[in-house]
């Protein structure tokens, strides 16, 4: 327990030291900002000297109004440029978005449909087309070729092998060889 107390006391001491350092650093930064502000104002804003006569005051007011107008014109021009560039950026990003094809295409499902149903779906109920593909086919008679006759005469190949597998088959082969 003594070690725990010592560790917590050490942590609290470190925390307080860090807080003190942070506080002094914040004070230094605030003082530096104030000095920087004073330097900027001294450089860009000359000290105001109020003249004694009414005419001089009016001239000073006219000069200040002219400066304000020029600054406002510059601000307006920069705002218009900014709006134009942001609109161009949005248009380009939309084109890029479209070109990338971010829109996911839905998976197509296979639809089993007869040719008649497909024609009805395409042409509507007005056109009643019956699509019988076999109706217009030409009837063709098979002609017996010599090859087919030979094959029919030979018969089933299994029967031939069974006949030749026994002694009778070997005898036939031997007699045929002589």
PyMOL commands that place a pseudoatom at each C-alpha (Angstrom):
pseudoatom trace, name=CA, resn=UNK, resi=1, chain=A, elem=C, hetatm=0, pos=[0.000, 0.000, 0.000]
pseudoatom trace, name=CA, resn=UNK, resi=2, chain=A, elem=C, hetatm=0, pos=[2.912, 2.325, 0.629]
pseudoatom trace, name=CA, resn=UNK, resi=3, chain=A, elem=C, hetatm=0, pos=[4.084, 1.752, -2.944]
pseudoatom trace, name=CA, resn=UNK, resi=4, chain=A, elem=C, hetatm=0, pos=[0.608, 2.565, -4.275]
pseudoatom trace, name=CA, resn=UNK, resi=5, chain=A, elem=C, hetatm=0, pos=[0.431, 5.769, -2.241]
pseudoatom trace, name=CA, resn=UNK, resi=6, chain=A, elem=C, hetatm=0, pos=[3.880, 6.763, -3.426]
pseudoatom trace, name=CA, resn=UNK, resi=7, chain=A, elem=C, hetatm=0, pos=[2.941, 6.043, -7.049]
pseudoatom trace, name=CA, resn=UNK, resi=8, chain=A, elem=C, hetatm=0, pos=[-0.287, 8.075, -6.827]
pseudoatom trace, name=CA, resn=UNK, resi=9, chain=A, elem=C, hetatm=0, pos=[1.541, 10.927, -5.062]
pseudoatom trace, name=CA, resn=UNK, resi=10, chain=A, elem=C, hetatm=0, pos=[4.169, 10.891, -7.816]
pseudoatom trace, name=CA, resn=UNK, resi=11, chain=A, elem=C, hetatm=0, pos=[1.440, 10.906, -10.518]
pseudoatom trace, name=CA, resn=UNK, resi=12, chain=A, elem=C, hetatm=0, pos=[-0.312, 13.834, -8.855]
pseudoatom trace, name=CA, resn=UNK, resi=13, chain=A, elem=C, hetatm=0, pos=[2.985, 15.725, -8.616]
pseudoatom trace, name=CA, resn=UNK, resi=14, chain=A, elem=C, hetatm=0, pos=[3.669, 15.081, -12.331]
pseudoatom trace, name=CA, resn=UNK, resi=15, chain=A, elem=C, hetatm=0, pos=[0.127, 16.188, -13.253]
pseudoatom trace, name=CA, resn=UNK, resi=16, chain=A, elem=C, hetatm=0, pos=[0.451, 19.429, -11.276]
pseudoatom trace, name=CA, resn=UNK, resi=17, chain=A, elem=C, hetatm=0, pos=[3.875, 20.126, -12.824]
pseudoatom trace, name=CA, resn=UNK, resi=18, chain=A, elem=C, hetatm=0, pos=[2.441, 19.560, -16.316]
pseudoatom trace, name=CA, resn=UNK, resi=19, chain=A, elem=C, hetatm=0, pos=[-0.509, 21.842, -15.575]
pseudoatom trace, name=CA, resn=UNK, resi=20, chain=A, elem=C, hetatm=0, pos=[1.841, 24.601, -14.357]
pseudoatom trace, name=CA, resn=UNK, resi=21, chain=A, elem=C, hetatm=0, pos=[3.966, 24.273, -17.510]
pseudoatom trace, name=CA, resn=UNK, resi=22, chain=A, elem=C, hetatm=0, pos=[0.843, 24.392, -19.702]
pseudoatom trace, name=CA, resn=UNK, resi=23, chain=A, elem=C, hetatm=0, pos=[-0.451, 27.497, -17.880]
pseudoatom trace, name=CA, resn=UNK, resi=24, chain=A, elem=C, hetatm=0, pos=[2.848, 29.361, -18.347]
pseudoatom trace, name=CA, resn=UNK, resi=25, chain=A, elem=C, hetatm=0, pos=[2.936, 28.305, -22.025]
pseudoatom trace, name=CA, resn=UNK, resi=26, chain=A, elem=C, hetatm=0, pos=[-0.609, 29.624, -22.569]
pseudoatom trace, name=CA, resn=UNK, resi=27, chain=A, elem=C, hetatm=0, pos=[0.326, 32.943, -20.953]
pseudoatom trace, name=CA, resn=UNK, resi=28, chain=A, elem=C, hetatm=0, pos=[3.394, 33.226, -23.216]
pseudoatom trace, name=CA, resn=UNK, resi=29, chain=A, elem=C, hetatm=0, pos=[1.315, 32.493, -26.335]
pseudoatom trace, name=CA, resn=UNK, resi=30, chain=A, elem=C, hetatm=0, pos=[-1.296, 35.106, -25.340]
pseudoatom trace, name=CA, resn=UNK, resi=31, chain=A, elem=C, hetatm=0, pos=[1.416, 37.715, -24.790]
pseudoatom trace, name=CA, resn=UNK, resi=32, chain=A, elem=C, hetatm=0, pos=[3.030, 36.856, -28.145]
pseudoatom trace, name=CA, resn=UNK, resi=33, chain=A, elem=C, hetatm=0, pos=[-0.332, 37.207, -29.919]
pseudoatom trace, name=CA, resn=UNK, resi=34, chain=A, elem=C, hetatm=0, pos=[-0.929, 40.585, -28.304]
pseudoatom trace, name=CA, resn=UNK, resi=35, chain=A, elem=C, hetatm=0, pos=[2.512, 41.833, -29.381]
pseudoatom trace, name=CA, resn=UNK, resi=36, chain=A, elem=C, hetatm=0, pos=[1.906, 40.530, -32.911]
pseudoatom trace, name=CA, resn=UNK, resi=37, chain=A, elem=C, hetatm=0, pos=[-1.473, 42.277, -33.023]
pseudoatom trace, name=CA, resn=UNK, resi=38, chain=A, elem=C, hetatm=0, pos=[0.039, 45.592, -31.887]
pseudoatom trace, name=CA, resn=UNK, resi=39, chain=A, elem=C, hetatm=0, pos=[2.792, 45.319, -34.528]
pseudoatom trace, name=CA, resn=UNK, resi=40, chain=A, elem=C, hetatm=0, pos=[0.247, 44.575, -37.284]
pseudoatom trace, name=CA, resn=UNK, resi=41, chain=A, elem=C, hetatm=0, pos=[-1.975, 47.495, -36.273]
pseudoatom trace, name=CA, resn=UNK, resi=42, chain=A, elem=C, hetatm=0, pos=[0.995, 49.887, -36.077]
pseudoatom trace, name=CA, resn=UNK, resi=43, chain=A, elem=C, hetatm=0, pos=[2.137, 48.795, -39.547]
pseudoatom trace, name=CA, resn=UNK, resi=44, chain=A, elem=C, hetatm=0, pos=[-1.244, 48.816, -41.356]
pseudoatom trace, name=CA, resn=UNK, resi=45, chain=A, elem=C, hetatm=0, pos=[-3.230, 51.458, -39.455]
pseudoatom trace, name=CA, resn=UNK, resi=46, chain=A, elem=C, hetatm=0, pos=[-1.551, 54.817, -39.085]
pseudoatom trace, name=CA, resn=UNK, resi=47, chain=A, elem=C, hetatm=0, pos=[-2.410, 56.717, -35.938]
pseudoatom trace, name=CA, resn=UNK, resi=48, chain=A, elem=C, hetatm=0, pos=[-5.545, 58.788, -36.258]
pseudoatom trace, name=CA, resn=UNK, resi=49, chain=A, elem=C, hetatm=0, pos=[-5.006, 62.523, -36.124]
pseudoatom trace, name=CA, resn=UNK, resi=50, chain=A, elem=C, hetatm=0, pos=[-8.203, 64.471, -35.914]
pseudoatom trace, name=CA, resn=UNK, resi=51, chain=A, elem=C, hetatm=0, pos=[-7.964, 67.846, -37.595]
pseudoatom trace, name=CA, resn=UNK, resi=52, chain=A, elem=C, hetatm=0, pos=[-9.496, 70.862, -35.972]
pseudoatom trace, name=CA, resn=UNK, resi=53, chain=A, elem=C, hetatm=0, pos=[-11.592, 72.275, -38.792]
pseudoatom trace, name=CA, resn=UNK, resi=54, chain=A, elem=C, hetatm=0, pos=[-14.847, 70.913, -40.211]
pseudoatom trace, name=CA, resn=UNK, resi=55, chain=A, elem=C, hetatm=0, pos=[-13.528, 70.855, -43.796]
pseudoatom trace, name=CA, resn=UNK, resi=56, chain=A, elem=C, hetatm=0, pos=[-10.559, 68.669, -42.846]
pseudoatom trace, name=CA, resn=UNK, resi=57, chain=A, elem=C, hetatm=0, pos=[-12.873, 66.243, -41.024]
pseudoatom trace, name=CA, resn=UNK, resi=58, chain=A, elem=C, hetatm=0, pos=[-15.099, 65.966, -44.098]
pseudoatom trace, name=CA, resn=UNK, resi=59, chain=A, elem=C, hetatm=0, pos=[-12.052, 65.283, -46.312]
pseudoatom trace, name=CA, resn=UNK, resi=60, chain=A, elem=C, hetatm=0, pos=[-10.905, 62.571, -43.896]
pseudoatom trace, name=CA, resn=UNK, resi=61, chain=A, elem=C, hetatm=0, pos=[-14.378, 60.985, -43.960]
pseudoatom trace, name=CA, resn=UNK, resi=62, chain=A, elem=C, hetatm=0, pos=[-14.387, 61.018, -47.787]
pseudoatom trace, name=CA, resn=UNK, resi=63, chain=A, elem=C, hetatm=0, pos=[-10.970, 59.307, -47.877]
pseudoatom trace, name=CA, resn=UNK, resi=64, chain=A, elem=C, hetatm=0, pos=[-12.153, 56.657, -45.430]
pseudoatom trace, name=CA, resn=UNK, resi=65, chain=A, elem=C, hetatm=0, pos=[-15.334, 56.048, -47.446]
pseudoatom trace, name=CA, resn=UNK, resi=66, chain=A, elem=C, hetatm=0, pos=[-13.281, 55.679, -50.659]
pseudoatom trace, name=CA, resn=UNK, resi=67, chain=A, elem=C, hetatm=0, pos=[-11.032, 53.111, -48.951]
pseudoatom trace, name=CA, resn=UNK, resi=68, chain=A, elem=C, hetatm=0, pos=[-14.059, 51.235, -47.634]
pseudoatom trace, name=CA, resn=UNK, resi=69, chain=A, elem=C, hetatm=0, pos=[-15.615, 51.161, -51.124]
pseudoatom trace, name=CA, resn=UNK, resi=70, chain=A, elem=C, hetatm=0, pos=[-12.414, 49.813, -52.713]
pseudoatom trace, name=CA, resn=UNK, resi=71, chain=A, elem=C, hetatm=0, pos=[-12.146, 47.119, -50.024]
pseudoatom trace, name=CA, resn=UNK, resi=72, chain=A, elem=C, hetatm=0, pos=[-15.824, 46.193, -50.521]
pseudoatom trace, name=CA, resn=UNK, resi=73, chain=A, elem=C, hetatm=0, pos=[-15.306, 45.925, -54.303]
pseudoatom trace, name=CA, resn=UNK, resi=74, chain=A, elem=C, hetatm=0, pos=[-12.325, 43.646, -53.787]
pseudoatom trace, name=CA, resn=UNK, resi=75, chain=A, elem=C, hetatm=0, pos=[-14.291, 41.522, -51.316]
pseudoatom trace, name=CA, resn=UNK, resi=76, chain=A, elem=C, hetatm=0, pos=[-17.232, 41.276, -53.725]
pseudoatom trace, name=CA, resn=UNK, resi=77, chain=A, elem=C, hetatm=0, pos=[-14.915, 40.265, -56.605]
pseudoatom trace, name=CA, resn=UNK, resi=78, chain=A, elem=C, hetatm=0, pos=[-13.263, 37.571, -54.503]
pseudoatom trace, name=CA, resn=UNK, resi=79, chain=A, elem=C, hetatm=0, pos=[-16.685, 36.270, -53.363]
pseudoatom trace, name=CA, resn=UNK, resi=80, chain=A, elem=C, hetatm=0, pos=[-17.878, 36.031, -56.975]
pseudoatom trace, name=CA, resn=UNK, resi=81, chain=A, elem=C, hetatm=0, pos=[-14.683, 34.228, -57.991]
pseudoatom trace, name=CA, resn=UNK, resi=82, chain=A, elem=C, hetatm=0, pos=[-15.069, 31.854, -55.053]
pseudoatom trace, name=CA, resn=UNK, resi=83, chain=A, elem=C, hetatm=0, pos=[-18.703, 31.086, -55.944]
pseudoatom trace, name=CA, resn=UNK, resi=84, chain=A, elem=C, hetatm=0, pos=[-17.751, 30.475, -59.568]
pseudoatom trace, name=CA, resn=UNK, resi=85, chain=A, elem=C, hetatm=0, pos=[-14.903, 28.112, -58.670]
pseudoatom trace, name=CA, resn=UNK, resi=86, chain=A, elem=C, hetatm=0, pos=[-17.048, 26.210, -56.149]
pseudoatom trace, name=CA, resn=UNK, resi=87, chain=A, elem=C, hetatm=0, pos=[-19.757, 25.745, -58.795]
pseudoatom trace, name=CA, resn=UNK, resi=88, chain=A, elem=C, hetatm=0, pos=[-17.154, 24.484, -61.286]
pseudoatom trace, name=CA, resn=UNK, resi=89, chain=A, elem=C, hetatm=0, pos=[-15.799, 22.147, -58.625]
pseudoatom trace, name=CA, resn=UNK, resi=90, chain=A, elem=C, hetatm=0, pos=[-19.264, 20.756, -57.904]
pseudoatom trace, name=CA, resn=UNK, resi=91, chain=A, elem=C, hetatm=0, pos=[-19.930, 20.230, -61.625]
pseudoatom trace, name=CA, resn=UNK, resi=92, chain=A, elem=C, hetatm=0, pos=[-16.612, 18.464, -62.125]
pseudoatom trace, name=CA, resn=UNK, resi=93, chain=A, elem=C, hetatm=0, pos=[-17.107, 16.279, -59.083]
pseudoatom trace, name=CA, resn=UNK, resi=94, chain=A, elem=C, hetatm=0, pos=[-20.596, 15.350, -60.348]
pseudoatom trace, name=CA, resn=UNK, resi=95, chain=A, elem=C, hetatm=0, pos=[-19.142, 14.433, -63.754]
pseudoatom trace, name=CA, resn=UNK, resi=96, chain=A, elem=C, hetatm=0, pos=[-16.466, 12.366, -62.047]
pseudoatom trace, name=CA, resn=UNK, resi=97, chain=A, elem=C, hetatm=0, pos=[-19.115, 10.684, -59.932]
pseudoatom trace, name=CA, resn=UNK, resi=98, chain=A, elem=C, hetatm=0, pos=[-21.127, 9.845, -63.062]
pseudoatom trace, name=CA, resn=UNK, resi=99, chain=A, elem=C, hetatm=0, pos=[-18.087, 8.581, -64.951]
pseudoatom trace, name=CA, resn=UNK, resi=100, chain=A, elem=C, hetatm=0, pos=[-17.042, 6.293, -62.136]
pseudoatom trace, name=CA, resn=UNK, resi=101, chain=A, elem=C, hetatm=0, pos=[-20.436, 4.672, -62.235]
pseudoatom trace, name=CA, resn=UNK, resi=102, chain=A, elem=C, hetatm=0, pos=[-21.132, 4.831, -58.543]
pseudoatom trace, name=CA, resn=UNK, resi=103, chain=A, elem=C, hetatm=0, pos=[-24.716, 3.847, -59.217]
pseudoatom trace, name=CA, resn=UNK, resi=104, chain=A, elem=C, hetatm=0, pos=[-24.865, 0.133, -58.582]
pseudoatom trace, name=CA, resn=UNK, resi=105, chain=A, elem=C, hetatm=0, pos=[-26.756, -1.754, -61.208]
pseudoatom trace, name=CA, resn=UNK, resi=106, chain=A, elem=C, hetatm=0, pos=[-29.285, -4.198, -59.826]
pseudoatom trace, name=CA, resn=UNK, resi=107, chain=A, elem=C, hetatm=0, pos=[-28.518, -7.846, -60.478]
pseudoatom trace, name=CA, resn=UNK, resi=108, chain=A, elem=C, hetatm=0, pos=[-30.564, -9.142, -63.378]
pseudoatom trace, name=CA, resn=UNK, resi=109, chain=A, elem=C, hetatm=0, pos=[-32.794, -12.109, -62.701]
pseudoatom trace, name=CA, resn=UNK, resi=110, chain=A, elem=C, hetatm=0, pos=[-33.343, -14.861, -65.212]
pseudoatom trace, name=CA, resn=UNK, resi=111, chain=A, elem=C, hetatm=0, pos=[-36.973, -14.919, -66.266]
pseudoatom trace, name=CA, resn=UNK, resi=112, chain=A, elem=C, hetatm=0, pos=[-38.296, -18.056, -67.870]
pseudoatom trace, name=CA, resn=UNK, resi=113, chain=A, elem=C, hetatm=0, pos=[-40.772, -17.004, -70.465]
pseudoatom trace, name=CA, resn=UNK, resi=114, chain=A, elem=C, hetatm=0, pos=[-42.080, -18.696, -73.562]
pseudoatom trace, name=CA, resn=UNK, resi=115, chain=A, elem=C, hetatm=0, pos=[-41.701, -17.083, -76.954]
pseudoatom trace, name=CA, resn=UNK, resi=116, chain=A, elem=C, hetatm=0, pos=[-45.446, -16.388, -77.092]
pseudoatom trace, name=CA, resn=UNK, resi=117, chain=A, elem=C, hetatm=0, pos=[-45.422, -14.706, -73.695]
pseudoatom trace, name=CA, resn=UNK, resi=118, chain=A, elem=C, hetatm=0, pos=[-42.384, -12.636, -74.679]
pseudoatom trace, name=CA, resn=UNK, resi=119, chain=A, elem=C, hetatm=0, pos=[-44.073, -11.465, -77.889]
pseudoatom trace, name=CA, resn=UNK, resi=120, chain=A, elem=C, hetatm=0, pos=[-47.229, -10.613, -75.947]
pseudoatom trace, name=CA, resn=UNK, resi=121, chain=A, elem=C, hetatm=0, pos=[-45.154, -8.611, -73.461]
pseudoatom trace, name=CA, resn=UNK, resi=122, chain=A, elem=C, hetatm=0, pos=[-43.297, -6.770, -76.221]
pseudoatom trace, name=CA, resn=UNK, resi=123, chain=A, elem=C, hetatm=0, pos=[-46.147, -6.201, -78.675]
pseudoatom trace, name=CA, resn=UNK, resi=124, chain=A, elem=C, hetatm=0, pos=[-48.958, -5.890, -76.192]
pseudoatom trace, name=CA, resn=UNK, resi=125, chain=A, elem=C, hetatm=0, pos=[-52.323, -7.613, -76.177]
pseudoatom trace, name=CA, resn=UNK, resi=126, chain=A, elem=C, hetatm=0, pos=[-53.272, -6.178, -79.595]
pseudoatom trace, name=CA, resn=UNK, resi=127, chain=A, elem=C, hetatm=0, pos=[-51.048, -8.555, -81.530]
pseudoatom trace, name=CA, resn=UNK, resi=128, chain=A, elem=C, hetatm=0, pos=[-51.877, -12.161, -80.934]
pseudoatom trace, name=CA, resn=UNK, resi=129, chain=A, elem=C, hetatm=0, pos=[-49.012, -13.963, -82.547]
pseudoatom trace, name=CA, resn=UNK, resi=130, chain=A, elem=C, hetatm=0, pos=[-48.614, -17.659, -82.149]
pseudoatom trace, name=CA, resn=UNK, resi=131, chain=A, elem=C, hetatm=0, pos=[-45.021, -18.653, -82.372]
pseudoatom trace, name=CA, resn=UNK, resi=132, chain=A, elem=C, hetatm=0, pos=[-44.902, -22.305, -83.306]
pseudoatom trace, name=CA, resn=UNK, resi=133, chain=A, elem=C, hetatm=0, pos=[-41.389, -22.846, -84.546]
pseudoatom trace, name=CA, resn=UNK, resi=134, chain=A, elem=C, hetatm=0, pos=[-41.965, -26.420, -85.707]
pseudoatom trace, name=CA, resn=UNK, resi=135, chain=A, elem=C, hetatm=0, pos=[-45.012, -25.615, -87.815]
pseudoatom trace, name=CA, resn=UNK, resi=136, chain=A, elem=C, hetatm=0, pos=[-43.146, -24.445, -90.874]
pseudoatom trace, name=CA, resn=UNK, resi=137, chain=A, elem=C, hetatm=0, pos=[-40.423, -27.084, -90.886]
pseudoatom trace, name=CA, resn=UNK, resi=138, chain=A, elem=C, hetatm=0, pos=[-39.999, -29.240, -93.958]
pseudoatom trace, name=CA, resn=UNK, resi=139, chain=A, elem=C, hetatm=0, pos=[-40.561, -32.987, -93.625]
pseudoatom trace, name=CA, resn=UNK, resi=140, chain=A, elem=C, hetatm=0, pos=[-37.476, -34.955, -94.599]
pseudoatom trace, name=CA, resn=UNK, resi=141, chain=A, elem=C, hetatm=0, pos=[-37.445, -38.733, -95.167]
pseudoatom trace, name=CA, resn=UNK, resi=142, chain=A, elem=C, hetatm=0, pos=[-34.356, -40.653, -94.145]
pseudoatom trace, name=CA, resn=UNK, resi=143, chain=A, elem=C, hetatm=0, pos=[-32.605, -42.413, -96.953]
pseudoatom trace, name=CA, resn=UNK, resi=144, chain=A, elem=C, hetatm=0, pos=[-30.856, -45.650, -96.243]
pseudoatom trace, name=CA, resn=UNK, resi=145, chain=A, elem=C, hetatm=0, pos=[-27.199, -45.320, -97.023]
pseudoatom trace, name=CA, resn=UNK, resi=146, chain=A, elem=C, hetatm=0, pos=[-24.865, -48.209, -97.491]
pseudoatom trace, name=CA, resn=UNK, resi=147, chain=A, elem=C, hetatm=0, pos=[-23.037, -47.454, -94.273]
pseudoatom trace, name=CA, resn=UNK, resi=148, chain=A, elem=C, hetatm=0, pos=[-26.212, -47.649, -92.244]
pseudoatom trace, name=CA, resn=UNK, resi=149, chain=A, elem=C, hetatm=0, pos=[-27.086, -50.997, -93.883]
pseudoatom trace, name=CA, resn=UNK, resi=150, chain=A, elem=C, hetatm=0, pos=[-23.658, -52.386, -93.007]
pseudoatom trace, name=CA, resn=UNK, resi=151, chain=A, elem=C, hetatm=0, pos=[-24.087, -51.271, -89.429]
pseudoatom trace, name=CA, resn=UNK, resi=152, chain=A, elem=C, hetatm=0, pos=[-27.485, -52.933, -89.214]
pseudoatom trace, name=CA, resn=UNK, resi=153, chain=A, elem=C, hetatm=0, pos=[-26.113, -56.169, -90.681]
pseudoatom trace, name=CA, resn=UNK, resi=154, chain=A, elem=C, hetatm=0, pos=[-23.259, -56.261, -88.174]
pseudoatom trace, name=CA, resn=UNK, resi=155, chain=A, elem=C, hetatm=0, pos=[-25.760, -55.921, -85.368]
pseudoatom trace, name=CA, resn=UNK, resi=156, chain=A, elem=C, hetatm=0, pos=[-24.838, -55.525, -81.782]
pseudoatom trace, name=CA, resn=UNK, resi=157, chain=A, elem=C, hetatm=0, pos=[-21.090, -55.614, -81.189]
pseudoatom trace, name=CA, resn=UNK, resi=158, chain=A, elem=C, hetatm=0, pos=[-21.587, -57.318, -77.827]
pseudoatom trace, name=CA, resn=UNK, resi=159, chain=A, elem=C, hetatm=0, pos=[-23.074, -60.391, -79.482]
pseudoatom trace, name=CA, resn=UNK, resi=160, chain=A, elem=C, hetatm=0, pos=[-20.073, -60.684, -81.794]
pseudoatom trace, name=CA, resn=UNK, resi=161, chain=A, elem=C, hetatm=0, pos=[-17.631, -60.527, -78.897]
pseudoatom trace, name=CA, resn=UNK, resi=162, chain=A, elem=C, hetatm=0, pos=[-19.601, -63.106, -76.887]
pseudoatom trace, name=CA, resn=UNK, resi=163, chain=A, elem=C, hetatm=0, pos=[-19.581, -65.470, -79.857]
pseudoatom trace, name=CA, resn=UNK, resi=164, chain=A, elem=C, hetatm=0, pos=[-15.827, -65.089, -80.361]
pseudoatom trace, name=CA, resn=UNK, resi=165, chain=A, elem=C, hetatm=0, pos=[-14.958, -65.335, -76.675]
pseudoatom trace, name=CA, resn=UNK, resi=166, chain=A, elem=C, hetatm=0, pos=[-15.737, -69.079, -76.319]
pseudoatom trace, name=CA, resn=UNK, resi=167, chain=A, elem=C, hetatm=0, pos=[-14.108, -72.092, -78.005]
pseudoatom trace, name=CA, resn=UNK, resi=168, chain=A, elem=C, hetatm=0, pos=[-16.580, -71.934, -80.865]
pseudoatom trace, name=CA, resn=UNK, resi=169, chain=A, elem=C, hetatm=0, pos=[-15.410, -68.413, -81.645]
pseudoatom trace, name=CA, resn=UNK, resi=170, chain=A, elem=C, hetatm=0, pos=[-11.786, -69.465, -81.751]
pseudoatom trace, name=CA, resn=UNK, resi=171, chain=A, elem=C, hetatm=0, pos=[-12.647, -72.407, -83.907]
pseudoatom trace, name=CA, resn=UNK, resi=172, chain=A, elem=C, hetatm=0, pos=[-14.489, -70.085, -86.309]
pseudoatom trace, name=CA, resn=UNK, resi=173, chain=A, elem=C, hetatm=0, pos=[-11.514, -67.724, -86.353]
pseudoatom trace, name=CA, resn=UNK, resi=174, chain=A, elem=C, hetatm=0, pos=[-9.127, -70.634, -86.992]
pseudoatom trace, name=CA, resn=UNK, resi=175, chain=A, elem=C, hetatm=0, pos=[-11.289, -72.063, -89.774]
pseudoatom trace, name=CA, resn=UNK, resi=176, chain=A, elem=C, hetatm=0, pos=[-11.715, -68.631, -91.277]
pseudoatom trace, name=CA, resn=UNK, resi=177, chain=A, elem=C, hetatm=0, pos=[-7.933, -68.146, -91.261]
pseudoatom trace, name=CA, resn=UNK, resi=178, chain=A, elem=C, hetatm=0, pos=[-7.256, -71.300, -93.276]
for i in range(1, 178): cmd.bond("trace and resi %d" % i, "trace and resi %d" % (i + 1))
show_as sticks, trace
zoom trace
